[in-house]
Amino acid sequence: MKKNFFRKVAFGIGPNEIVPENPVSWAQNQVDKVPPLIWNTQIRSGKEMLNHYAEWVYTDREILRKKYKENRQAYKEAKNKLRYKVGQQYFENLEICIRQNTALKSKSPVFERLWFFWCNHFAIIDKDAMPQFTTGPYHRETIRTNMCGSFETLLKEATLGWSMIHNLDNSESIGPHSEWGKNRRKRGKLATVNENHARELLELHTVSPSAGYSQEDVIQLSYIMAGWEHEYTKKRKECNPVRFNSKKHEPGNHKVLGKKYKQRGLSPKNKLIDVLKDLSNHPNTRRFIAFKLCRHFLTDNPTEEMIAPIISAWEKSDGNLPTIHKALLQVVYDHADNQTKFQNPEIWMLQMVHMVGGSWPLQADEMKYNFKIKPNNHQRKPRFFMKEIGYEPYRPIQPNGFSDLESDWISPELLIRRMSAPKEIARRRIALKNFEEMIEKNFDDPDEIRALIDGVKSPSTKMQLIFPSYRMLKT
């Protein structure tokens, strides 16, 4: 029946779930609408979290650094108090709990897996305390809410979102011949564009290097993007909404990948919107993302046979994401019995929790009263647990996000870390009573898995034998 399909595209089958009779329909029916986040208290909006971030930045830079300029220890103590006041030590754990609680309890686990993929595709790196304040809301409000429309819309919202603008320093771009650029040069200051955002837009988010773009294409796209910024003010610093500042924009027409982009109307802001439309519909973008989807869900080495149906669905639907996702799911099922995929630590851990009905993560009442948990109880803090197994979802080191390649996760150290995780999950509480039933639901080779726990009585030991095994690590 290809039971590994339920682990390839979701988190396996839990203790109280029935194995779907039609796996592909079960999966495809989950991607047409955005399911609700599952959390039992109010979730703070991105706007509210940006306010927290503004308080943190302003107080630290304008008050604490000046007040304790001559006393490093006093500054350190005051900054720690500020961290608790604005929730820096709390919100990243909260966001991880919201993310993982939703994944485990959602009625649309396939959607949640796709959400994880797109968050990683439009990755925000660990920078300027963003994991503590703004990366989670960006995942929730920018990525998640746009997963049932077109790729063009998702690309536009991610590209122009506060998190991406700040993460890739686009506010620092000043067209050399713009009004700001001319004034800066008169004062003897540098006026140039920052290429970070334009380069990542081409290399990582759309056409990829296979499109053969040049350094001149990057520069021209940087000129087009100049002016998209978060305004800098004294009280809020960089924590203001994104706007288009025409005074920073490089005037004139600009050519990217052989096409000239001109101003339409009174404002030149349309030029970037026009570029994003073309990039989202570029054949290299379709191929690049189809390849990434197959590599994430199916195999490290996707073939043309796997990629082609996804590209075709993209072309026929003008980039409609639910249509693309449904084509992907059919491809995964078609090849599930002859392809294995080494799962990253978070996916693997959530599959384990779901399959045994584990009590994870912390819930809102625990977060409310325990966010000052002592270090010796670090195993109850989701971020520290995720760090221990080698995957902090809001802290990728590189702009291309976490790797989907087996070679990057199969080191002895990372494998040893996974061996301790089942014991920690078992300590909290598991609902599973019948390991035989769990094995029957989730594996096409149940006898092989049963042999691992033959004669073992302890649920914790059974988990330590099953979940770090080859059949669970490579779905």
C-alpha positions in Angstrom: 0.0 0.0 0.0 3.0 2.3 0.2 2.5 3.2 3.9 5.7 5.2 3.9 3.7 7.7 1.8 2.0 8.9 5.0 5.5 9.7 6.4 6.8 11.2 3.2 4.1 13.8 2.9 2.9 14.1 6.5 3.8 12.7 10.0 2.6 9.1 9.8 -0.5 7.6 11.2 -1.3 8.2 14.9 -2.8 5.9 17.5 -6.4 7.1 17.0 -6.2 7.4 13.2 -7.3 5.0 10.5 -5.1 4.3 7.5 -6.8 6.1 4.6 -8.1 3.8 1.9 -7.2 6.3 -0.9 -3.9 7.9 0.2 -3.6 10.3 -2.8 -7.1 11.7 -2.4 -6.5 12.0 1.4 -3.4 14.1 0.7 -4.7 16.2 -2.1 -7.9 17.1 -0.2 -5.7 18.9 2.4 -4.2 21.6 0.2 -7.0 23.7 -1.2 -7.5 26.0 1.8 -5.4 27.3 4.7 -6.2 25.4 7.9 -6.3 27.2 11.2 -3.3 27.4 13.5 -3.9 25.2 16.6 -3.1 27.0 19.9 -5.3 27.5 22.9 -4.5 31.1 23.6 -4.4 34.2 21.4 -1.5 34.4 19.0 0.2 37.8 18.7 0.2 39.3 15.3 3.3 40.3 13.3 2.5 44.0 13.9 2.4 43.4 17.7 5.7 41.5 17.5 7.3 44.3 15.5 6.3 46.6 18.4 8.1 44.3 20.8 11.1 44.3 18.5 11.1 48.1 18.3 11.0 48.4 22.1 14.0 46.0 22.3 16.0 47.8 19.7 15.4 51.3 20.9 15.9 50.6 24.6 19.1 48.6 24.0 20.7 51.1 21.5 19.5 54.4 22.9 19.3 53.9 26.6 21.3 50.9 27.9 24.4 51.2 25.7 24.7 54.9 26.7 23.8 54.5 30.3 26.2 51.7 30.9 28.9 52.7 28.5 31.6 52.3 31.1 30.3 49.3 32.9 30.0 46.1 30.8 28.7 43.9 33.6 25.9 46.4 34.5 25.0 46.6 30.8 24.8 42.8 30.5 22.5 42.6 33.6 20.3 45.4 32.3 20.1 43.8 28.9 19.0 40.5 30.4 16.2 42.2 32.2 15.2 43.9 29.0 15.1 40.4 27.3 12.5 39.2 29.8 10.5 42.4 29.7 10.0 42.3 25.9 9.8 38.5 25.8 13.0 37.8 23.8 13.6 34.7 25.9 10.0 33.6 25.5 8.6 34.2 22.0 10.9 31.9 20.0 9.9 29.0 22.2 6.3 30.0 21.9 6.5 30.2 18.1 8.1 26.7 17.9 5.3 25.4 20.1 2.6 27.0 17.8 4.3 25.6 14.7 4.8 22.0 16.1 1.5 21.8 18.0 -0.3 22.8 14.7 1.7 20.2 12.7 0.8 17.4 15.2 -2.9 18.3 15.7 -3.9 19.7 12.4 -6.5 17.9 10.3 -4.4 18.8 7.3 -0.9 17.5 8.1 0.1 17.4 4.4 -0.5 21.2 4.3 1.7 21.6 7.4 4.5 19.7 5.7 4.2 22.0 2.6 4.2 25.0 5.0 7.5 23.8 6.4 8.9 23.5 2.9 7.9 27.0 1.8 9.2 28.6 5.0 12.6 27.0 4.3 12.5 28.0 0.6 12.0 31.7 1.6 14.4 31.3 4.5 15.1 34.0 7.1 18.6 33.5 8.7 19.5 34.0 12.3 20.1 37.7 12.4 19.4 40.7 14.7 17.2 38.8 17.1 14.7 38.1 14.3 14.1 34.4 15.5 12.9 35.8 18.8 10.5 38.4 17.4 9.7 38.4 13.7 10.5 35.1 11.9 7.6 33.2 13.4 5.0 35.8 12.4 6.6 36.0 8.9 6.1 32.2 8.6 2.5 32.4 9.9 1.3 35.6 8.1 3.4 35.9 5.0 4.1 32.3 3.9 1.1 30.3 5.4 -1.7 32.7 4.4 -0.5 32.8 0.7 -0.1 29.0 0.1 -3.5 28.6 -1.6 -3.1 31.2 -4.2 -0.5 31.6 -7.0 3.3 31.3 -6.7 3.4 34.9 -8.0 1.5 36.2 -5.0 3.5 34.2 -2.6 6.8 35.4 -4.2 5.6 39.0 -4.1 4.5 38.9 -0.4 7.7 37.2 0.7 10.0 39.5 -1.3 8.3 42.7 0.0 7.7 41.5 3.5 9.4 43.3 6.4 11.4 40.2 7.3 12.9 39.7 3.9 13.6 43.4 3.4 15.4 43.5 6.7 17.1 40.1 6.5 18.7 40.9 3.1 19.4 44.6 3.9 17.4 46.1 1.0 16.7 49.2 3.0 20.4 50.0 2.6 20.1 50.2 -1.2 20.5 53.7 -2.6 20.5 54.2 -6.4 23.7 56.1 -7.2 21.7 58.6 -9.4 18.7 58.8 -7.2 17.8 62.0 -5.3 19.3 60.5 -2.1 22.3 59.2 -4.0 23.1 62.6 -5.5 22.8 64.3 -2.1 25.0 61.8 -0.4 27.7 62.2 -3.0 27.6 66.0 -2.5 28.4 65.3 1.2 31.2 63.0 0.3 29.3 59.8 1.3 29.0 56.5 -0.5 25.8 56.0 -2.5 25.4 52.5 -3.9 23.0 49.5 -4.0 23.1 46.5 -1.7 23.0 43.4 -4.0 22.0 40.9 -1.3 18.2 40.8 -1.9 18.5 40.9 -5.7 21.0 38.1 -5.8 19.0 35.8 -3.4 15.8 36.6 -5.4 17.4 35.2 -8.5 19.6 32.5 -7.1 17.4 31.0 -4.3 13.8 32.1 -4.7 13.2 31.9 -8.5 15.2 31.1 -11.6 18.4 29.7 -9.9 21.9 29.9 -11.5 20.7 27.6 -14.3 19.1 30.6 -15.9 22.5 31.9 -16.7 22.0 35.4 -15.2 25.0 37.6 -15.1 26.5 40.0 -12.5 25.0 42.8 -14.6 21.5 41.3 -14.2 22.0 41.3 -10.4 23.1 45.0 -10.5 20.2 46.0 -12.7 17.7 44.1 -10.4 19.3 45.9 -7.4 18.6 49.2 -9.1 15.0 48.2 -9.6 14.7 47.1 -6.0 16.3 50.2 -4.6 13.7 52.2 -2.7 11.9 49.3 -1.1 12.7 49.8 2.5 11.5 49.9 6.1 11.7 53.6 7.2 14.3 54.4 9.9 13.0 56.6 12.7 14.5 57.6 16.0 11.9 56.0 18.3 11.4 52.7 16.3 14.7 52.5 14.4 14.2 50.0 11.6 10.9 48.6 13.0 8.5 50.4 10.7 6.3 49.0 7.9 7.8 48.5 4.4 7.2 51.3 2.0 8.5 52.4 -1.4 10.8 55.5 -1.2 11.2 56.8 -4.7 13.9 59.2 -3.5 16.2 56.1 -3.2 15.2 54.5 -6.5 17.6 54.4 -9.4 15.9 56.3 -12.2 15.7 55.1 -15.8 15.0 51.8 -17.5 16.7 48.6 -16.4 17.2 45.3 -18.2 17.0 41.9 -16.3 17.4 38.6 -18.2 17.2 40.3 -21.5 13.9 42.2 -20.7 13.7 46.0 -20.2 11.6 47.3 -17.3 10.1 50.8 -17.6 8.2 53.0 -15.2 4.4 53.0 -15.7 2.5 56.0 -14.3 3.8 58.5 -11.8 5.7 56.0 -9.6 8.6 53.6 -10.6 7.5 51.1 -7.9 5.8 49.0 -10.6 9.1 47.9 -12.0 9.8 45.4 -9.2 6.2 44.1 -9.4 6.7 43.5 -13.1 10.0 41.7 -12.6 8.4 39.5 -9.9 5.6 38.5 -12.3 8.1 37.5 -15.0 10.4 35.7 -12.6 7.5 33.7 -11.1 6.5 32.5 -14.6 10.0 31.9 -15.9 10.6 28.3 -17.1 13.7 28.0 -15.0 11.7 28.9 -11.9 9.2 26.2 -12.6 11.9 23.6 -13.1 14.0 24.7 -10.1 11.1 24.6 -7.6 9.7 21.4 -9.0 13.1 19.8 -8.5 13.3 21.2 -4.9 9.8 19.9 -4.1 10.8 16.4 -5.3 14.1 16.5 -3.4 12.4 17.6 -0.2 9.6 15.0 -0.2 10.9 12.1 -2.3 14.6 11.7 -3.1 17.9 13.5 -3.1 18.1 12.8 -6.9 14.8 13.6 -8.6 14.5 12.5 -12.2 12.9 14.1 -15.2 10.0 11.7 -14.9 9.3 13.1 -11.4 9.7 16.7 -12.2 7.8 16.9 -15.5 4.2 16.4 -14.1 4.8 19.2 -11.6 6.1 21.6 -14.3 3.1 20.7 -16.5 0.6 21.4 -13.6 2.4 24.7 -13.0 2.1 25.7 -16.7 -1.5 24.7 -17.1 -2.7 26.4 -13.9 -0.6 29.6 -14.2 1.3 28.8 -11.0 -1.6 27.9 -8.8 0.0 26.4 -5.7 -2.8 23.9 -4.8 -2.6 22.5 -8.3 1.2 22.3 -8.1 1.0 20.6 -4.7 -1.5 18.0 -5.9 0.7 17.1 -8.8 3.6 16.7 -6.4 1.6 14.4 -4.1 0.7 12.2 -7.0 4.3 12.0 -8.0 5.4 11.1 -4.5 2.9 8.3 -4.3 3.8 7.0 -7.7 7.4 6.6 -6.7 7.1 6.0 -2.9 7.8 2.3 -3.2 11.2 2.7 -4.9 12.6 5.9 -3.4 13.7 6.6 0.2 14.3 10.0 1.7 16.4 10.8 4.8 14.3 13.1 7.0 15.6 16.2 8.6 15.5 16.1 12.5 12.4 18.1 12.9 10.3 16.1 10.5 11.6 12.9 12.0 10.9 14.0 15.5 7.4 15.1 14.8 6.7 11.8 13.0 7.8 9.9 16.1 5.7 12.1 18.4 2.6 11.7 16.2 2.9 8.0 15.7 3.1 7.3 19.5 0.7 10.0 20.5 3.4 11.9 22.5 2.7 14.8 24.7 4.6 17.5 22.8 5.3 20.5 22.8 4.6 22.7 25.7 1.1 24.1 25.8 0.0 27.7 26.4 -0.7 27.3 30.1 2.8 25.8 30.6 4.4 28.6 28.5 2.5 31.2 30.5 3.8 30.1 33.9 7.1 28.5 33.0 8.9 30.8 30.4 11.6 31.5 33.0 12.4 27.7 33.2 15.6 27.0 35.0 18.5 25.8 32.8 18.5 22.3 34.4 15.0 21.8 33.0 16.1 22.7 29.5 14.7 19.5 28.1 11.2 21.1 28.5 12.1 24.1 26.4 11.4 23.3 22.8 14.2 25.5 21.4 16.8 23.7 23.4 15.5 20.3 22.5 15.5 21.2 18.8 19.0 22.6 19.2 20.1 19.3 20.8 18.9 17.2 17.8 20.4 19.7 15.3 17.5 21.7 13.9 16.3 25.1 15.1 13.5 26.0 12.7 13.9 29.7 13.0 17.7 29.7 12.8 19.0 28.5 9.5 22.6 29.7 9.1 22.5 30.3 5.4 20.0 32.2 3.2 19.3 28.9 1.3 17.8 27.5 4.4 18.3 24.0 5.8 19.6 21.4 3.5 17.4 18.6 2.1 20.4 16.4 1.3 21.1 13.2 3.3 24.8 13.9 3.4 24.2 17.0 5.5 22.3 15.1 8.2 24.0 11.8 8.4 27.1 12.7 10.5 27.8 10.5 13.5 27.2 13.4 15.9 23.7 14.2 14.5 22.8 10.5 14.5 23.9 10.1 18.1 21.8 13.1 19.1 18.7 11.5 17.5 19.2 8.3 19.6 18.5 10.3 22.8 15.3 12.0 21.5 12.9 9.0 21.9 13.8 8.7 25.6 13.0 12.4 26.1 9.6 12.1 24.3 8.7 8.9 26.3 9.5 10.8 29.5 6.7 13.3 28.9 3.8 10.9 28.2 2.8 8.8 25.3 -0.7 7.6 24.4 0.4 4.5 22.5 -0.5 1.2 24.1 -0.1 -1.1 21.2 3.2 -0.9 19.4 2.1 -3.7 17.1 -0.7 -1.7 15.8 1.5 1.4 15.2 3.9 -0.7 13.3 1.2 -2.3 11.2 -0.3 1.2 10.3 3.0 2.8 9.3 5.3 0.2 7.7 5.0 -2.0 4.7 7.6 -4.3 6.2 6.1 -4.7 9.7 8.0 -8.0 10.5 11.3 -6.2 10.1 10.3 -3.5 12.6 8.7 -6.0 15.0 12.0 -7.9 15.1 13.7 -4.8 16.6 11.5 -4.9 19.7 11.0 -8.6 20.1 10.9 -9.4 23.8 11.2 -5.7 24.9 8.7 -4.5 27.4 9.6 -0.9 28.1 7.8 1.6 25.8 10.8 3.9 26.1 13.2 1.2 25.0 10.9 0.2 22.1 11.0 3.8 20.9 14.7 4.0 21.2 15.0 0.9 19.0 12.4 1.8 16.4 12.8 5.5 15.7 16.5 5.8 15.2 16.4 2.8 12.9 17.1 2.8 9.2 13.4 2.4 8.3 12.4 5.5 10.2 15.4 7.7 9.3 14.9 6.9 5.6 11.3 7.1 4.8 
